[in-house]
């Protein structure tokens, strides 16, 4: 009797463990199915929003995932220009996009999801010049609306590919390791509005965004606003860095007001390679200036300051200063190449200066300073030069003007 009872107990325990295992397996499958379906619904909604913003483009999103307590990860975002051929038809490909936002289901289904920040990782932007002179990336504007407040945006390790098949020969250029941070400028709610904001047209408010996930919203819920005690002035501060085919590294920073068009920009470029390759990238309007520079090779370190204010009589104010090193000029009209060129350069609205120029041409040692009062073709230019061990070759005589 006791043996039968033990067997019964063991059988019940076996079925209990088996049932518990099956129940746990079923629960795991159910959770996996729910999460997968929920993530796929997020992916479809993100794709639908982008497609609504870019009806002229083909939009695909490979995957999306809700990360509890952090935000939403979107992977494999592709925007392709319809009717265009070749690899340049894809205007943008984003490997990963992270949206820092509430992840509670009740907030995801609200009509205005507050996005605190956006991180764009490893995007590739392709800009192609079309036969009508426009650029393909113009179809990406305006950018998608991200709620009532502009979120902080960070772009990491981006690439920009520029291709101009309308030039002969065709020109291409690539910017790599592009990193950019955009910070909306905020101030306390009790601060007075700046004049730029008062002049902006605020009569039309953006329409509320549709729910991210098509589920019925709970009653009485309103989206939370993490910036309730501040307001955005409309200005954007930015800073970033990049490298390219002909430059070692460039850093920049500044402030932009999209309403007024005001821009303040500062930056520096290291080891910019001067030569025919750079001249080929200059626009056709550069004309003779590109021709003069095509004979010069060297490395240039630059600092830049640019202020743009469309409301001023002179909307652009700029100041560029540079140091040229390892310069060389090869011109068939000269008896010897000009080598070991070093110089300090400054260009602004008021004119230009080229100071402390030192160079060598054969046995001749050259030094000169040059100043231009203005940037027009008729602006007066002052030049002082000193040459040691100078030999007047026949080729130099032929270069002199007839009178």
N, C-alpha and C positions, 0 to 999 in steps of 0.2 A: 504493500500500500504506500509505504514511504517512497519507494522507487518511482511509482507512478506519479506521485505528487511532485517529486523533484523534476521528473521529466516534463510535467505540465508547466512548472515554474520556468524551466529552461526554455521551453517552447515559447511561452509568453514573452520572456525576456528577449528571445531571438526576434520575434515579430515586432516587439517594441523598438529594438535597436534598428531593425530594418525599416520600420515605418518612420522612425525619427530621421534616419538617413535620407529616405525618399522625400520626406517633408522638407528637410534642409535643402536637398537638391532642387526640389520644386520651387522653394522660396528663392534660391539663388538664381534659378532660371528666370523666375518672375521678375526679380530685381534687375537682372541683366537685360531682359526684354524691355522693361519700363525705361531704364536709363538709355538703352540704345534707341528706342523709339523717341524718347524725349530729345536726345541729342540730334537725331535725324530731323526732328521737327524744327529745332533751332537752326540747323543747317539750311533747311528749305526756306525758313523765314528770312535769314540773312541774305540768301541768294535772291529772294523775291524783292527785298528792299533795295539791293544794289541794282537789280534789273529795272526796277521802277525809276531809279535815279538816272540810269543810263539805258534808255530804251533803244538807242542806236547801236549798242554794243551787245555782244554775246557774253553773258556772265555765267560762270560756273564756280561752285564752291565744293571742294572735295569732302570736307568733314568739319564738324563742330563738336565741341565738348564743353559741358558745364562743369566747372571746377568749384565745388562747394566752398563758400566763404571767400572766394577770390574773384571769379568772373567767368568769362566765356573765351575759349580758345577756338579760333577759326583757322583752318588749314587749307592750303591749295586754292587761293582766290585768283581767278584768271578773268581778265577783261580783254576781249578780242574784237577788233574792228571788222564789222561785217563788210564783205565785198573786197577786202584787201587780201593780197596773196603773200606768201613767204613768211619767214619767222617774225618779221617786223609787224605782222598783222596783230600780234598779241601786244597790246599797249602796256599792260601791267600784269605781273605775276607776283603774288605775295605768298611766301612760303608759310608764314605764320602770323596771325593777327590776334592780339590779346586785348580784350575789352574788360577793364576793371569796372565791375558793376555789381549790384545786388544779385544774388543767385537764388533767393527765396522764390518759390514758384509764384506766390501771390504778387511779388514785385515784377517778375518776368512777364506776367500777363497784363500788367498795368499799361495804360496807353502812352506813358512817357517814362521810359526807362532811363534813370540818371546814370550816365557813363562818366566815371571820374577821370579815367585816363585811357589812352589808346597806345599800344606798343606794336609797331609794325616791324617784323623781323625778316631780314633777307629778301626784301622786295627787289624786283627788276623793272625799271621803267624804260620803255623804248620809244624814242622820238624820231619820227621819219618825216622828212619834208615832202609834201605832195606836189604834183605838177602845177596846182593853182597857187603855190607859194605858201600855203598854210602848213601847220605842223599837226601831226596826228594826235599829239597829246592834248591839243585844245579840246578834244571831245571829252576829256576827263573833267572839265569845268562846267558848272560849279561842282564843288565837292559835296558829298552827301551831308545832310543835316544830322547833327548828333544831339538833338535835344535843345533845351532852353539855354544851356551854358556850353561854351566851347570847352571840351575836355583837354587836359594836357596831353600832348602827343609826342611820342618818341619814335624815331626811325633808326633802326640799327642795321649796319652792314648792308647798305643798299648799293645797287649798281644802276647807272644811267647810261644807256647806249643811244648815241646820237648818230643818225644816218641821213645823209643828204645825197640822194641819187641824181638830183637835178644839176649838180656841179659836174664839170668834166676835168679830171676824172672824179668819180664819186668819192665823197668824203665821209669818214666815220671816225668817231671818237668815243671813248669810254671813260666814265668816272667810276671809281671803285671806292670801297670802304667809306661810303657816304653815311655819316651819322648826323642826325638833326633832332633837336629838342625844341618844341613850341610850347610856350608858357603864356596862357591868357593873363593879362594884367588885371588884378583885382584891387578893390579898395573897400573900406567899411561902408555899410549901407547908409550911414549918416553923413558921408562925405558929399560935397557938392559935385554935381556932374560936370565934367570938363566941357569946354565949348565945342569940341569936336563931336561929343556925344549928343549935345543939345542940337547941333545942326543936322544930325543924322535923321533920316526918315524912319520914324517908329510907328507910323500909323497902321502898318500891317504887321501882324504877329504871325509867326510861322504856325502852320497847322499842326496839330498834335500827331505824333508818330503812331502808326498802328501797333497793336500788341505784337511782341516778339514771338510769342507762342499762342496759337489759336485755341485757348482754353477759356472757359467762362470766368470772369474776374470775381473775386469775393466782394461782398457788399461792404461799403464803408471804408475801403482801403484807398489811400492816397500815396503817391510816390514820395519817398524821403528825399530831402535835398541837403547834401553834405555841406553846401556853400550858402546856408541860409543867412549867415551873418555878413556876407560880403556880396558885392556885385562886380561884374566884369565891366571894364571901361571901354571895351571894344578894341583895345590895342593888344598886340601880341609881341612878346619878347622871344627871340630865337637865338640859338647858338648851334654851331656844328663844325664838322671837319670833313675833308674828303681828300682823295688822291686821284691822279689821272695818268694818262699815257705820257704826258710831258711835264708832269709836276710831281714833286715828292710828297708834299702835304700842304693843304690849305686849311686855315682856321678862320671862322667868321662869327660875328655876333651882331645883334642889332634889335631894332624895334620897328613894327609895322602897324599902321592904322588902315584897315581895309576900307573904312568909310570915306576917309579923306585922301587916301593915296600917299600919305606921308611915310617916308622910310628913312631910317637912320641905320647905316651899315658901316661896320669896321671889320678889318680882317688883315691877314697876312698870308703870303704864299711863299713857300720855300723851294728853292732849286727848280724854278721854272725854266724849262729848256727852250732857249731862243734859237730859231733856225727855220729852214724852209718848211719843215713839218708843221710848225706852229702857224706860219704864214698861210699855209694851205687851208687852215681852219678859219681864217678871218673871212668875214662876209665880203661879197664881191664889191660892195660900196667902199671898202678900204682902199681899193685902187692902187695908186702909186705908193702909198705908205707901205703896203705889203711888199711891193717890189723892192723898195729900199731896204727893208728888214730881211729880205730873203738871203742876202749875202752875209748876214751877221749870224754868228753862232756864239753861244755862251750860256751861262747860268745866271738867273736873275732872282734875287730875293726882294719881295714887294711888301709894302704896307699900304692899305687903302682906307680912306675915309670918304663916305658918300652920304649926302643928305638930299632927299627929294621932298619938295613941297610944291605941289601943283598950283597952289594959290599965290605963289611969289612970282615976280616978273622974271627972275632967273630960277626956274624950277629945280635945276640940278646944280649942286655945289659939291665938288670933289677935290681930293688931294691924294695923289699917288706918289710915293717915294720908293726908290729902289736902289739896290747895289748890284752892279754887273761885275761878274768875275769870270775868268777864263775865256774872255771874249776873243773872237777871231773873225776877220773879214777876208773872204776870198773873192776877188773881183778880177776878171780877165783884163780889165783896163789898167790895173795897177801892176807895176813891175815886181812887187813883192807882196805876199800876204801880210796883213796887219794882225799881229798876234799879241798875246799877253795883255789884252785890253781889260782895264778896270775903270769903273766910273760910278759916280753918284748921280742919280736921276730924280728929278721932281717935276711932276706935271699937275697943274691945277687950272681952275677957270681963268686965272690971271696970266697964264703962260707956262713956260717950261724952263728948266735949268739942267744943264749937264756939267757937273763940276768934277774937278780932280781926275780928269781923264789921263790915263797913262797907257802907252802902247809902244810896240816895237814894229818896225818895218825894215827888214834887212839889218843894216848897221845903224839905222836912224832910230833915235829915241824921241818919241812924241809926247807932248803934254798939251792939254787945251782945256778951256772953259767956254761954255756957250750958254747964252740966255736969250729967250724969245719973249717979247712983250705981247702976249696974245697967242691965239691958236689958229688964226686965219692965215691964208696963203699970203696976205699982204702985211702981216705983222712984222715989225722990225726985229732983226736978230743981231746980236752982238757976239762976236767970237774973238777970242784971243788964243794964240797957239805959240808953242815953242818947239823947235825941232833942232836936235843936235846930231852932228855927222850926217847932215841932209845931203843927198845926192840928187841933182835935178836930172832925172831920166827923161828920154824922149817921150815915153808914154805919158809922163806927167805933163809935159808941155802940150801934148795934144788934147789934154783934158781942159786946159785953160780956155776961157771964153775969147772970142776973136778981138774984143776991145776991152 
